[in-house]
Amino acid sequence: MEHTHVDQGGNKLYVEVSTNPIRDPDGRIVQIIHASKDITERKRAEQALRESEEQYRRLVDLSPDGIAIQVAGKYVFMTMRDREFWARQAPARSSACRSSISSPPRSERS
């Protein structure tokens, strides 16, 4: 379980807490082990990654150029602008882009 605490300076601290009972032979709880781990740096890194991904997403979305990514000859990502470009080139090429098949020959690219 995660908890958020605020220190005297107003800074958020993130803590992961686990609690486990210790039972006697009859099954009664006789002790509880409570462990806390400071996960503040991990949470900050996760937030920084989310912000970085959002900046990248905005950059790609606002780009005046079409952007496509291929892995092993297959499209794994294509901006709407690039899809629109290929749709204007030829209907067959457009369906090929949506189907994630090989890129068009270099001679057809602009």
Protein Blocks (a to p, Z undefined) as FASTA:
>chain_A
ZZddddfkopacdddddddddddfkopafbdcdddddfklmmmmmmmmmmmmmmmmmmmm
mpcbdcdddeehiafbdcfklmmmmmmmomklmmmmmnopacddfklpZZ
